[in-house]
Amino acid sequence: MSLRQSGEQNLEARALSEREKALYKASQIFELKVVSHFTNLNDALDVGTGSGYTAFTLTKHFKNVVSIDSDEKCLKMRRNKY
C-alpha cells in the first residue's frame, strides 16, 4: 500500500467517524423530539434504516422494531457492527 493510499483510507475513516457521530446525535434528537410523543405502541418500522441508529433508538420505546433498507452495503455494515 502506498503512502497516498494509506492517507486516503485514513481520511475516509475519519470522515466515517464524523458521520457516525452526526448520525448518533441525530438519533438522540429524534428520540427527544419525535419518539417521546408516541405512547402505548408495540410496533415500529424503520424504512431506509441505513446505519441503524434510528432502529436502535426505537428499541428503547417499542416492543418490536423492524428495520429495512435496500442498500446491501448499509445492511452489511449494520450486521457487522451490531
PDB file as gemmi writes it, atoms N, CA and C in Angstrom:
CRYST1    1.000    1.000    1.000  90.00  90.00  90.00 P 1                      
ATOM      1  N   MET A   1       0.855  -1.170   0.000  1.00  0.00           N  
ATOM      2  CA  MET A   1       0.000   0.000   0.000  1.00  0.00           C  
ATOM      3  C   MET A   1       0.904   1.237   0.000  1.00  0.00           C  
ATOM      4  N   SER A   2       0.583   2.154  -0.840  1.00  0.00           N  
ATOM      5  CA  SER A   2       1.379   3.379  -0.921  1.00  0.00           C  
ATOM      6  C   SER A   2       0.977   4.338   0.191  1.00  0.00           C  
ATOM      7  N   LEU A   3       1.832   5.320   0.430  1.00  0.00           N  
ATOM      8  CA  LEU A   3       1.523   6.353   1.425  1.00  0.00           C  
ATOM      9  C   LEU A   3       0.258   7.104   1.058  1.00  0.00           C  
ATOM     10  N   ARG A   4       0.072   7.331  -0.223  1.00  0.00           N  
ATOM     11  CA  ARG A   4      -1.127   8.047  -0.677  1.00  0.00           C  
ATOM     12  C   ARG A   4      -2.388   7.240  -0.360  1.00  0.00           C  
ATOM     13  N   GLN A   5      -2.336   5.937  -0.667  1.00  0.00           N  
ATOM     14  CA  GLN A   5      -3.500   5.087  -0.384  1.00  0.00           C  
ATOM     15  C   GLN A   5      -3.781   5.042   1.114  1.00  0.00           C  
ATOM     16  N   SER A   6      -2.719   4.947   1.896  1.00  0.00           N  
ATOM     17  CA  SER A   6      -2.872   4.911   3.345  1.00  0.00           C  
ATOM     18  C   SER A   6      -3.511   6.207   3.852  1.00  0.00           C  
ATOM     19  N   GLY A   7      -3.055   7.338   3.328  1.00  0.00           N  
ATOM     20  CA  GLY A   7      -3.617   8.624   3.717  1.00  0.00           C  
ATOM     21  C   GLY A   7      -5.071   8.758   3.325  1.00  0.00           C  
ATOM     22  N   GLU A   8      -5.411   8.268   2.141  1.00  0.00           N  
ATOM     23  CA  GLU A   8      -6.804   8.325   1.680  1.00  0.00           C  
ATOM     24  C   GLU A   8      -7.698   7.475   2.568  1.00  0.00           C  
ATOM     25  N   GLN A   9      -7.217   6.301   2.961  1.00  0.00           N  
ATOM     26  CA  GLN A   9      -8.010   5.441   3.835  1.00  0.00           C  
ATOM     27  C   GLN A   9      -8.194   6.087   5.207  1.00  0.00           C  
ATOM     28  N   ASN A  10      -7.153   6.760   5.692  1.00  0.00           N  
ATOM     29  CA  ASN A  10      -7.234   7.443   6.974  1.00  0.00           C  
ATOM     30  C   ASN A  10      -8.276   8.560   6.924  1.00  0.00           C  
ATOM     31  N   LEU A  11      -8.271   9.340   5.839  1.00  0.00           N  
ATOM     32  CA  LEU A  11      -9.266  10.398   5.674  1.00  0.00           C  
ATOM     33  C   LEU A  11     -10.672   9.825   5.597  1.00  0.00           C  
ATOM     34  N   GLU A  12     -10.811   8.720   4.882  1.00  0.00           N  
ATOM     35  CA  GLU A  12     -12.125   8.072   4.743  1.00  0.00           C  
ATOM     36  C   GLU A  12     -12.616   7.586   6.104  1.00  0.00           C  
ATOM     37  N   ALA A  13     -11.728   6.989   6.890  1.00  0.00           N  
ATOM     38  CA  ALA A  13     -12.101   6.500   8.221  1.00  0.00           C  
ATOM     39  C   ALA A  13     -12.505   7.658   9.124  1.00  0.00           C  
ATOM     40  N   ARG A  14     -11.777   8.765   9.057  1.00  0.00           N  
ATOM     41  CA  ARG A  14     -12.097   9.944   9.866  1.00  0.00           C  
ATOM     42  C   ARG A  14     -13.453  10.518   9.465  1.00  0.00           C  
ATOM     43  N   ALA A  15     -13.709  10.574   8.161  1.00  0.00           N  
ATOM     44  CA  ALA A  15     -14.989  11.089   7.675  1.00  0.00           C  
ATOM     45  C   ALA A  15     -16.126  10.191   8.130  1.00  0.00           C  
ATOM     46  N   LEU A  16     -15.915   8.878   8.070  1.00  0.00           N  
ATOM     47  CA  LEU A  16     -16.936   7.933   8.512  1.00  0.00           C  
ATOM     48  C   LEU A  16     -17.197   8.132  10.005  1.00  0.00           C  
ATOM     49  N   SER A  17     -16.129   8.328  10.759  1.00  0.00           N  
ATOM     50  CA  SER A  17     -16.272   8.540  12.186  1.00  0.00           C  
ATOM     51  C   SER A  17     -17.092   9.803  12.469  1.00  0.00           C  
ATOM     52  N   GLU A  18     -16.813  10.879  11.760  1.00  0.00           N  
ATOM     53  CA  GLU A  18     -17.577  12.113  11.932  1.00  0.00           C  
ATOM     54  C   GLU A  18     -19.030  11.903  11.527  1.00  0.00           C  
ATOM     55  N   ARG A  19     -19.248  11.144  10.464  1.00  0.00           N  
ATOM     56  CA  ARG A  19     -20.614  10.838  10.010  1.00  0.00           C  
ATOM     57  C   ARG A  19     -21.345  10.026  11.072  1.00  0.00           C  
ATOM     58  N   GLU A  20     -20.652   9.041  11.644  1.00  0.00           N  
ATOM     59  CA  GLU A  20     -21.259   8.207  12.684  1.00  0.00           C  
ATOM     60  C   GLU A  20     -21.648   9.060  13.898  1.00  0.00           C  
ATOM     61  N   LYS A  21     -20.787   9.987  14.278  1.00  0.00           N  
ATOM     62  CA  LYS A  21     -21.097  10.873  15.407  1.00  0.00           C  
ATOM     63  C   LYS A  21     -22.337  11.712  15.110  1.00  0.00           C  
ATOM     64  N   ALA A  22     -22.420  12.223  13.890  1.00  0.00           N  
ATOM     65  CA  ALA A  22     -23.572  13.044  13.498  1.00  0.00           C  
ATOM     66  C   ALA A  22     -24.854  12.211  13.487  1.00  0.00           C  
ATOM     67  N   LEU A  23     -24.773  10.981  12.989  1.00  0.00           N  
ATOM     68  CA  LEU A  23     -25.950  10.110  12.962  1.00  0.00           C  
ATOM     69  C   LEU A  23     -26.409   9.762  14.375  1.00  0.00           C  
ATOM     70  N   TYR A  24     -25.455   9.521  15.245  1.00  0.00           N  
ATOM     71  CA  TYR A  24     -25.801   9.216  16.632  1.00  0.00           C  
ATOM     72  C   TYR A  24     -26.503  10.408  17.284  1.00  0.00           C  
ATOM     73  N   LYS A  25     -25.953  11.595  17.078  1.00  0.00           N  
ATOM     74  CA  LYS A  25     -26.570  12.811  17.634  1.00  0.00           C  
ATOM     75  C   LYS A  25     -27.980  13.008  17.072  1.00  0.00           C  
ATOM     76  N   ALA A  26     -28.152  12.754  15.775  1.00  0.00           N  
ATOM     77  CA  ALA A  26     -29.475  12.875  15.156  1.00  0.00           C  
ATOM     78  C   ALA A  26     -30.454  11.891  15.784  1.00  0.00           C  
ATOM     79  N   SER A  27     -29.986  10.686  16.094  1.00  0.00           N  
ATOM     80  CA  SER A  27     -30.887   9.694  16.706  1.00  0.00           C  
ATOM     81  C   SER A  27     -31.313  10.137  18.103  1.00  0.00           C  
ATOM     82  N   GLN A  28     -30.416  10.810  18.815  1.00  0.00           N  
ATOM     83  CA  GLN A  28     -30.773  11.324  20.136  1.00  0.00           C  
ATOM     84  C   GLN A  28     -31.830  12.423  20.030  1.00  0.00           C  
ATOM     85  N   ILE A  29     -31.674  13.309  19.069  1.00  0.00           N  
ATOM     86  CA  ILE A  29     -32.657  14.377  18.849  1.00  0.00           C  
ATOM     87  C   ILE A  29     -33.995  13.776  18.432  1.00  0.00           C  
ATOM     88  N   PHE A  30     -33.954  12.784  17.542  1.00  0.00           N  
ATOM     89  CA  PHE A  30     -35.157  12.079  17.101  1.00  0.00           C  
ATOM     90  C   PHE A  30     -35.892  11.484  18.298  1.00  0.00           C  
ATOM     91  N   GLU A  31     -35.125  10.894  19.206  1.00  0.00           N  
ATOM     92  CA  GLU A  31     -35.734  10.286  20.387  1.00  0.00           C  
ATOM     93  C   GLU A  31     -36.433  11.338  21.246  1.00  0.00           C  
ATOM     94  N   LEU A  32     -35.794  12.462  21.452  1.00  0.00           N  
ATOM     95  CA  LEU A  32     -36.372  13.510  22.293  1.00  0.00           C  
ATOM     96  C   LEU A  32     -37.560  14.223  21.656  1.00  0.00           C  
ATOM     97  N   LYS A  33     -37.435  14.532  20.380  1.00  0.00           N  
ATOM     98  CA  LYS A  33     -38.435  15.373  19.709  1.00  0.00           C  
ATOM     99  C   LYS A  33     -39.588  14.597  19.071  1.00  0.00           C  
ATOM    100  N   VAL A  34     -39.353  13.349  18.685  1.00  0.00           N  
ATOM    101  CA  VAL A  34     -40.382  12.604  17.951  1.00  0.00           C  
ATOM    102  C   VAL A  34     -40.894  11.409  18.742  1.00  0.00           C  
ATOM    103  N   VAL A  35     -40.006  10.502  19.100  1.00  0.00           N  
ATOM    104  CA  VAL A  35     -40.427   9.246  19.725  1.00  0.00           C  
ATOM    105  C   VAL A  35     -41.162   9.483  21.038  1.00  0.00           C  
ATOM    106  N   SER A  36     -40.773  10.504  21.750  1.00  0.00           N  
ATOM    107  CA  SER A  36     -41.408  10.766  23.048  1.00  0.00           C  
ATOM    108  C   SER A  36     -42.912  11.046  22.928  1.00  0.00           C  
ATOM    109  N   HIS A  37     -43.389  11.384  21.749  1.00  0.00           N  
ATOM    110  CA  HIS A  37     -44.814  11.662  21.541  1.00  0.00           C  
ATOM    111  C   HIS A  37     -45.645  10.408  21.279  1.00  0.00           C  
ATOM    112  N   PHE A  38     -44.992   9.298  21.067  1.00  0.00           N  
ATOM    113  CA  PHE A  38     -45.695   8.043  20.820  1.00  0.00           C  
ATOM    114  C   PHE A  38     -45.733   7.230  22.101  1.00  0.00           C  
ATOM    115  N   THR A  39     -46.929   6.869  22.534  1.00  0.00           N  
ATOM    116  CA  THR A  39     -47.072   6.070  23.749  1.00  0.00           C  
ATOM    117  C   THR A  39     -48.009   4.915  23.485  1.00  0.00           C  
ATOM    118  N   ASN A  40     -47.855   3.886  24.263  1.00  0.00           N  
ATOM    119  CA  ASN A  40     -48.710   2.696  24.197  1.00  0.00           C  
ATOM    120  C   ASN A  40     -48.711   2.030  22.825  1.00  0.00           C  
ATOM    121  N   LEU A  41     -47.604   2.058  22.147  1.00  0.00           N  
ATOM    122  CA  LEU A  41     -47.489   1.381  20.858  1.00  0.00           C  
ATOM    123  C   LEU A  41     -46.476   0.250  20.991  1.00  0.00           C  
ATOM    124  N   ASN A  42     -46.756  -0.845  20.303  1.00  0.00           N  
ATOM    125  CA  ASN A  42     -45.879  -2.009  20.399  1.00  0.00           C  
ATOM    126  C   ASN A  42     -44.904  -2.129  19.237  1.00  0.00           C  
ATOM    127  N   ASP A  43     -45.314  -1.704  18.047  1.00  0.00           N  
ATOM    128  CA  ASP A  43     -44.531  -1.993  16.853  1.00  0.00           C  
ATOM    129  C   ASP A  43     -44.045  -0.723  16.163  1.00  0.00           C  
ATOM    130  N   ALA A  44     -42.833  -0.821  15.607  1.00  0.00           N  
ATOM    131  CA  ALA A  44     -42.269   0.300  14.843  1.00  0.00           C  
ATOM    132  C   ALA A  44     -41.560  -0.257  13.613  1.00  0.00           C  
ATOM    133  N   LEU A  45     -41.588   0.512  12.538  1.00  0.00           N  
ATOM    134  CA  LEU A  45     -40.920   0.142  11.299  1.00  0.00           C  
ATOM    135  C   LEU A  45     -39.975   1.273  10.904  1.00  0.00           C  
ATOM    136  N   ASP A  46     -38.713   0.931  10.711  1.00  0.00           N  
ATOM    137  CA  ASP A  46     -37.707   1.904  10.275  1.00  0.00           C  
ATOM    138  C   ASP A  46     -37.373   1.590   8.822  1.00  0.00           C  
ATOM    139  N   VAL A  47     -37.916   2.386   7.921  1.00  0.00           N  
ATOM    140  CA  VAL A  47     -37.699   2.179   6.480  1.00  0.00           C  
ATOM    141  C   VAL A  47     -36.488   3.006   6.049  1.00  0.00           C  
ATOM    142  N   GLY A  48     -35.550   2.364   5.377  1.00  0.00           N  
ATOM    143  CA  GLY A  48     -34.312   3.038   4.985  1.00  0.00           C  
ATOM    144  C   GLY A  48     -33.400   3.189   6.187  1.00  0.00           C  
ATOM    145  N   THR A  49     -33.201   2.108   6.912  1.00  0.00           N  
ATOM    146  CA  THR A  49     -32.504   2.154   8.201  1.00  0.00           C  
ATOM    147  C   THR A  49     -31.059   2.621   8.129  1.00  0.00           C  
ATOM    148  N   GLY A  50     -30.401   2.421   7.006  1.00  0.00           N  
ATOM    149  CA  GLY A  50     -29.015   2.891   6.877  1.00  0.00           C  
ATOM    150  C   GLY A  50     -28.129   2.339   7.964  1.00  0.00           C  
ATOM    151  N   SER A  51     -27.614   3.205   8.813  1.00  0.00           N  
ATOM    152  CA  SER A  51     -26.685   2.802   9.876  1.00  0.00           C  
ATOM    153  C   SER A  51     -27.375   2.075  11.024  1.00  0.00           C  
ATOM    154  N   GLY A  52     -28.689   2.199  11.121  1.00  0.00           N  
ATOM    155  CA  GLY A  52     -29.438   1.509  12.163  1.00  0.00           C  
ATOM    156  C   GLY A  52     -29.622   2.295  13.449  1.00  0.00           C  
ATOM    157  N   TYR A  53     -29.095   3.511  13.518  1.00  0.00           N  
ATOM    158  CA  TYR A  53     -29.226   4.289  14.754  1.00  0.00           C  
ATOM    159  C   TYR A  53     -30.680   4.544  15.125  1.00  0.00           C  
ATOM    160  N   THR A  54     -31.506   4.848  14.148  1.00  0.00           N  
ATOM    161  CA  THR A  54     -32.917   5.094  14.444  1.00  0.00           C  
ATOM    162  C   THR A  54     -33.582   3.829  14.959  1.00  0.00           C  
ATOM    163  N   ALA A  55     -33.289   2.703  14.323  1.00  0.00           N  
ATOM    164  CA  ALA A  55     -33.877   1.430  14.762  1.00  0.00           C  
ATOM    165  C   ALA A  55     -33.486   1.108  16.197  1.00  0.00           C  
ATOM    166  N   PHE A  56     -32.220   1.306  16.534  1.00  0.00           N  
ATOM    167  CA  PHE A  56     -31.790   1.020  17.896  1.00  0.00           C  
ATOM    168  C   PHE A  56     -32.385   2.002  18.895  1.00  0.00           C  
ATOM    169  N   THR A  57     -32.613   3.232  18.476  1.00  0.00           N  
ATOM    170  CA  THR A  57     -33.296   4.197  19.334  1.00  0.00           C  
ATOM    171  C   THR A  57     -34.733   3.741  19.574  1.00  0.00           C  
ATOM    172  N   LEU A  58     -35.375   3.271  18.514  1.00  0.00           N  
ATOM    173  CA  LEU A  58     -36.756   2.812  18.633  1.00  0.00           C  
ATOM    174  C   LEU A  58     -36.882   1.612  19.571  1.00  0.00           C  
ATOM    175  N   THR A  59     -35.861   0.762  19.647  1.00  0.00           N  
ATOM    176  CA  THR A  59     -35.943  -0.421  20.514  1.00  0.00           C  
ATOM    177  C   THR A  59     -36.064  -0.065  21.986  1.00  0.00           C  
ATOM    178  N   LYS A  60     -35.699   1.153  22.331  1.00  0.00           N  
ATOM    179  CA  LYS A  60     -35.851   1.596  23.726  1.00  0.00           C  
ATOM    180  C   LYS A  60     -37.304   1.882  24.070  1.00  0.00           C  
ATOM    181  N   HIS A  61     -38.136   2.100  23.042  1.00  0.00           N  
ATOM    182  CA  HIS A  61     -39.503   2.564  23.280  1.00  0.00           C  
ATOM    183  C   HIS A  61     -40.586   1.637  22.745  1.00  0.00           C  
ATOM    184  N   PHE A  62     -40.233   0.715  21.869  1.00  0.00           N  
ATOM    185  CA  PHE A  62     -41.213  -0.174  21.258  1.00  0.00           C  
ATOM    186  C   PHE A  62     -40.835  -1.624  21.502  1.00  0.00           C  
ATOM    187  N   LYS A  63     -41.844  -2.452  21.627  1.00  0.00           N  
ATOM    188  CA  LYS A  63     -41.616  -3.881  21.876  1.00  0.00           C  
ATOM    189  C   LYS A  63     -40.985  -4.553  20.659  1.00  0.00           C  
ATOM    190  N   ASN A  64     -41.488  -4.257  19.470  1.00  0.00           N  
ATOM    191  CA  ASN A  64     -40.987  -4.866  18.243  1.00  0.00           C  
ATOM    192  C   ASN A  64     -40.556  -3.783  17.259  1.00  0.00           C  
ATOM    193  N   VAL A  65     -39.352  -3.916  16.733  1.00  0.00           N  
ATOM    194  CA  VAL A  65     -38.841  -2.969  15.745  1.00  0.00           C  
ATOM    195  C   VAL A  65     -38.311  -3.760  14.546  1.00  0.00           C  
ATOM    196  N   VAL A  66     -38.800  -3.396  13.371  1.00  0.00           N  
ATOM    197  CA  VAL A  66     -38.316  -3.992  12.126  1.00  0.00           C  
ATOM    198  C   VAL A  66     -37.644  -2.882  11.332  1.00  0.00           C  
ATOM    199  N   SER A  67     -36.436  -3.159  10.862  1.00  0.00           N  
ATOM    200  CA  SER A  67     -35.733  -2.156  10.059  1.00  0.00           C  
ATOM    201  C   SER A  67     -35.385  -2.768   8.706  1.00  0.00           C  
ATOM    202  N   ILE A  68     -35.600  -1.980   7.648  1.00  0.00           N  
ATOM    203  CA  ILE A  68     -35.313  -2.456   6.302  1.00  0.00           C  
ATOM    204  C   ILE A  68     -34.536  -1.391   5.541  1.00  0.00           C  
ATOM    205  N   ASP A  69     -33.781  -1.856   4.560  1.00  0.00           N  
ATOM    206  CA  ASP A  69     -33.025  -0.951   3.699  1.00  0.00           C  
ATOM    207  C   ASP A  69     -32.737  -1.694   2.399  1.00  0.00           C  
ATOM    208  N   SER A  70     -32.759  -0.984   1.299  1.00  0.00           N  
ATOM    209  CA  SER A  70     -32.499  -1.622   0.004  1.00  0.00           C  
ATOM    210  C   SER A  70     -31.012  -1.623  -0.343  1.00  0.00           C  
ATOM    211  N   ASP A  71     -30.191  -0.921   0.436  1.00  0.00           N  
ATOM    212  CA  ASP A  71     -28.764  -0.829   0.170  1.00  0.00           C  
ATOM    213  C   ASP A  71     -28.028  -1.949   0.913  1.00  0.00           C  
ATOM    214  N   GLU A  72     -27.549  -2.921   0.161  1.00  0.00           N  
ATOM    215  CA  GLU A  72     -26.854  -4.061   0.765  1.00  0.00           C  
ATOM    216  C   GLU A  72     -25.632  -3.633   1.574  1.00  0.00           C  
ATOM    217  N   LYS A  73     -24.944  -2.589   1.136  1.00  0.00           N  
ATOM    218  CA  LYS A  73     -23.757  -2.105   1.843  1.00  0.00           C  
ATOM    219  C   LYS A  73     -24.123  -1.651   3.253  1.00  0.00           C  
ATOM    220  N   CYS A  74     -25.219  -0.913   3.364  1.00  0.00           N  
ATOM    221  CA  CYS A  74     -25.678  -0.457   4.678  1.00  0.00           C  
ATOM    222  C   CYS A  74     -26.032  -1.629   5.571  1.00  0.00           C  
ATOM    223  N   LEU A  75     -26.743  -2.583   5.028  1.00  0.00           N  
ATOM    224  CA  LEU A  75     -27.151  -3.736   5.818  1.00  0.00           C  
ATOM    225  C   LEU A  75     -25.938  -4.539   6.281  1.00  0.00           C  
ATOM    226  N   LYS A  76     -24.966  -4.699   5.402  1.00  0.00           N  
ATOM    227  CA  LYS A  76     -23.760  -5.443   5.753  1.00  0.00           C  
ATOM    228  C   LYS A  76     -23.011  -4.730   6.867  1.00  0.00           C  
ATOM    229  N   MET A  77     -22.854  -3.401   6.757  1.00  0.00           N  
ATOM    230  CA  MET A  77     -22.166  -2.632   7.797  1.00  0.00           C  
ATOM    231  C   MET A  77     -22.898  -2.752   9.123  1.00  0.00           C  
ATOM    232  N   ARG A  78     -24.204  -2.697   9.074  1.00  0.00           N  
ATOM    233  CA  ARG A  78     -25.002  -2.783  10.291  1.00  0.00           C  
ATOM    234  C   ARG A  78     -24.865  -4.149  10.939  1.00  0.00           C  
ATOM    235  N   ARG A  79     -24.910  -5.205  10.122  1.00  0.00           N  
ATOM    236  CA  ARG A  79     -24.758  -6.576  10.670  1.00  0.00           C  
ATOM    237  C   ARG A  79     -23.400  -6.743  11.332  1.00  0.00           C  
ATOM    238  N   ASN A  80     -22.357  -6.208  10.701  1.00  0.00           N  
ATOM    239  CA  ASN A  80     -21.001  -6.351  11.233  1.00  0.00           C  
ATOM    240  C   ASN A  80     -20.798  -5.522  12.495  1.00  0.00           C  
ATOM    241  N   LYS A  81     -21.530  -4.438  12.604  1.00  0.00           N  
ATOM    242  CA  LYS A  81     -21.358  -3.508  13.720  1.00  0.00           C  
ATOM    243  C   LYS A  81     -22.068  -3.988  14.985  1.00  0.00           C  
ATOM    244  N   TYR A  82     -23.245  -4.583  14.829  1.00  0.00           N  
ATOM    245  CA  TYR A  82     -24.053  -4.928  15.992  1.00  0.00           C  
ATOM    246  C   TYR A  82     -24.203  -6.404  16.113  1.00  0.00           C  
TER     247      TYR A  82                                                      
END                                                                             
